[in-house]
């Protein structure tokens, strides 16, 4: 069930936004380790130097209140157990060319990490966003017949026009579009109408109840990660051959060649979560290293030399590390899919929240890259 947004221009109490979202700090990078990493031009978020954002955040819940979420309520949600990050957002239901559209707004720097991988890494989306254009889901754009670069009449807190930029996956059910802060203020969107919440280790039902308690009467909390996450993910049978040129083909070829039957999207999700596609090589607080964050003891058991390289396996080398991750997952039964895949991911990192996070992100990669 999607979250319900109020009409733009509806009265709301002045809240005064508290601090920005708190996110978990990445593990320290090792300069020497990064220096040994072969250059892989970017095809996935963060795989090229300077590609924002550095860390992607999966929104697990969205909480909304008709009059806006107060600064005190935002602070209280941040302090709930297992909450890793929150993002207060403006929003409202507006009409575009006579059709209702649910729109959210936040600064690009804070909103971008919360969007799905291909959206976060698409410079055209964020160029249009910075210009003040409306970004919608592809389905909304097609359904309303919106053409890029075309202006449409908008009814919000005021009568105005808005230029449609491009279509993109947004990853929040019931949210049709996003705009930047300046456009939100111009249109009269409701300040801090909702909060996105990341809490991968939490019991979502229990956390949702706690958030409802913070919001009080009239508050609405919607779970964004499905209760049962599908493990039906695409398996490629025809992939490029030869040495991969980027992380996208590295994940694809590693799955196909080193674990037939495993979806490459699982490797991509693990690589994103563990190291931001090789940008944070560790060591982690537990001593894990490399793009797939192997512990040395695990590497000793599963590390292999991949893609025709010679010499001993190098935990810091993506051409060894990603095939080794595929090998480990395959040994644990990942190629069978279903519950076997879930168990294999659990064996990779012993936490149920980690399994859900990997499969959620894998599903987003599947939606965007096919």
N, C-alpha and C positions, 0 to 999 in steps of 0.2 A: 504494500500500500504506500503510495507516494505521500510525502509530507504536504500539508496544505499551507499555502502562502496567502497572506492577506492582500487586498487590493492596494496598489501603489497609492501613496498620498494619504493612507489611513493614519489617524493620529497615533502617536506612540510616545511613551515617556522618554525624556532625555536620559540617556544612560551614561554617556561618556565612555568610549571604548577603553577597556583595560589594556593590559599588555598584549602583544601579538601572540601567535600560537607558540606553545612550547613544544619542541621536538627533541627526540632523543639524539644526543650527540653521537656522531659517527666515531668509530674506533680510530685511534691515531694511525696516520699513514706512515709508512716507512719509505723515506726518500730513496734509499738504496734499492729497495724492492721494486719501486716504480721505475727506476732507471733501467732495470733489467727486463721490463715488460716489452715484448715486441709491439711495434706500433700497429694498431688495428683501427683504421678509419671508422668513424661512427656511423652505425645504422640503427642504434638503439640509444635510449636516453643515457647521457653521461659518458658514452663511450669515446667521445672526442674531447680533448682538453677544452675547457671553457663552455661546454654544452650544459646549460642549466636545465632542470635543477640538479643539484648534486645528490639529493636523496628524494625518492618518491615515498609518499605517505598514502596508505590505503584508508579511505574513510569507512569506518565500520558502522557508525550510527550518525544520523542527523537529528538534532533536537531543535524544535521551533516553538515559539510562543507568539500569540497574536499581536501583543504589544511590543515585542522585542525582548531579547534576553538581556537582563541587566548585567552590569559589570560584576556585581557581587555573585550572581548566578554563574557567570563564566568562570570566575575564580573558584567557586565551589566545585564546578564540574572538573576543572583542571586538577583538583586535589583528590578526586575519587580514585580509589585503588585501581591499578592497572592502566589508567589513562596515560598515554604517552604523549599525545599532542591534541590540541584543539584549534579550530579556526572559526572565529566569529565572522559571519557574513551578512551583508545586506541582501534584501530581496523583496520581491512582490510579484503579484500577478498583474501583468499589463496586457494590452492588446496591440498586436502588430498587424497592420493592414486588415483590422477588424476581427482578428482571431486571438483568443486568449493564449498567453505565453507566460510560463513561470520562469522568472529570471533571478539569478543570484549575482552578487558583485563582491569583489575584494581586490586588493592590490595584486598585481601580477606576481610579485615576488613571493607572496604568501599563498596565493591560490594555485599557482602553476604546479607545485609539488604534489598537490592533492588530486590532480587530473590524471587520467590513464596515460600509460607510457608514450604512445604515439602522439597524443595531444600535447603532453608536456614537452616533447622534443621537436615539435613542429614550429619552426620560426615564423611561418606565414600566419599561423593562428595568433601568435602573441604580438606580431606586428599590427595585425588588424585590431586586436584587443587594445593595444596602446593607443591606436588612433581614435578609439571611442566607438568602434563598430560593434554590432551585435554578433556574437558567436553562438550558434545553435547546434543541437545535435543534427546529424545528417538527416534523420527521419523527420524532424521538425521542418528543416529547410525544404525537403522534398514535398512534405505534406502541405506546406503553405505556399509552395512555388516561389521561394525566395531565390533571387539571383545575386551572386556576389557583386559588390560594388553598387547595388541599387538601393535607393532610399525609399522607405515606406512610412506611411503615417502611423504614429504611435499615440495611444491614449494611456497615460499613467497618472501621476499627480498633475501633469500638464498635458496639453496637446502639443505634439512635436513630430519630428521625423527622425528616423534612425536608419543608418546604412547597414546592410547585412554584409558581414565580412566573409565567413566561411563556415562550413559544417565540420564538426569534430565530435568525437566520443567524449562525454562528460562524466559518465560513471555514477550519477546520482539519479535514481528513479524519480520521475515526476518533475525533474528540472529540465527545462527546454533550452535554456540559454544562459550566457554569462555576459556581463559588461564590466567595464572598469569603474573605478570609484567616481571619477568625474562625471561619467554618464549616469551613474546611479544617483548622484546628487541632483543632477539636472532633471532626471525623471521623477524624483521624489520617492525612491525606493525606501523601504523601512529599514532603518539602521539596526544592525545586530539582530535581525529577525530570526536567525538560526545559528546553530553551531555544528560544525562537522567535528566528529570525535574519532580518534584513532586509539584503539585499545586492543591490540591483537591477542593478548594473553588472557583477556577477561572472558567470563561467562556473559554472553551478550544479553541474555534474558535478565540476569541479575543486574547488570550495569544499566540496562534500559530502565529498570525499576528505580534504581538510585537516581538516575537523571530526571525521571518524572517527579520524584520527590523533591529535587532541587527546584524544578520549574513550577511546581504547584499546580493548581487547577487550571485547565485550559492548555497546558503544555502538551506537545506531541513529540513522541520519539519513534523513529522508524529505523529498523535494522536494514543496512545496505548490503551486507554480506549475507548471502542466503544461508538458511539454517542447514540445508543439505547442499553442499557445493558439488556441482557436477565434476566428475573426473573424466568425462568424454572430451578429449582434446585432440586436435588434429595431429595425425602422424604422416609425415611426408615420405613418399616412396621414391620420388624423383628429386634429387637435390644436386646442387652444383658439385662438380668434382674438382680435385686439386686443393691446393692450400687456400684456406679461407682468407678473404681480404678484409672482413669486418666481423664484429661480434654476431650479427644476425646469421651470416653463413657459418660461422664457427659453431654456434649452437645447433643449427640445422644439420650440418655435416656430422657433428659429434654424435647427435642422437641417431642419425641414420646408419652411421658406420660402426659405432661402438655400442649401441643398444637398440637394434632394430625393434620397432614397436613402441619405443618411448617417444612421446611428443617433445619436440624441441622447445616448446613453450615452457616446459617445466625447467629445463636447463636455463632458459632465459630469465625466468622468475627467480631462480636460486642465485644466478649471477648478479641480478639487480639487487636483491636483498642483501646478499653477502658482501659485495664489494663495489656496487654501482658500476657494474661491467668493467672491473679492473681499475677503477680510479682510487679505491681504498684497499691497498694490498695487505694491510695489517702491519704488525701483529695485532690481533684482537686481545682483549683482556684475558682470554683463555689460552692465547698463544697460537691461534689459527693464522694461517698465512695464505697469500695468493688470491687470485680472482674468485676462486670457489671456496676459500677459507677452510682449507684442510688443516686439521691438527697433524703435527708431524707423525704421530703414532698411526693415525688413519692413513696418511699418505704412504707410509712404509708398506701398508697392506694393499692399497689400491692404486698407487701412482704408476702411471705408464707414460712412455714416450709416444707422442702422437704425431700423425700427419707426416710420417717419413723422417722425422728428426732422428738424430743419432745421439748416443751418450745416455747417461742416466736421466730419469725423469726429473724435471725441474718444477717444484711446487709453485714457483712464481711465474712460470711460462704459461700463458693461456692455451697454447697449442698442446700442452701436456695436461693442464689442470682441468679443462672442460671435458676432454675425452675421459679423464680419470673419474670425474664426477658421474659421467654417463655410465662408466663401467661399474662404479659402486652402486648406483641406483639399479642397474640391471641385475647385478648379483643379488640384490634384495628383492627382486621380482617386479620392478616398476613397469616393465614392458607389458605385463598382463593387464594393466589399467585397473580401474575400480578400487576396491579396498586394498589390493596389493600395491597399487601406486601410492595410496595414502600411507601405508605402512612403510614403504621404502623412503618416502620423504620424512616420515617420523624418525626413521633410523638415521637419516642424514643430520637431523637436529631434533633431539628428543623433546618436542613440545607440540601439543595439539594446535596451539595458536599458529605455530610456524607452518604446519601443514595447510591450514586454512588460508594463511597469507600467501603461500606459494601458489596454491590452486586458484585463488582469486586473481592474483597477478597473471598467472598463466592464461586464465580465461580472457583477460583483457588483451594480452598479446595475441591470442587466437582471433579475437574480434577485429583487431586492427591490422594484423599482418597475414591472416588467413592460414 
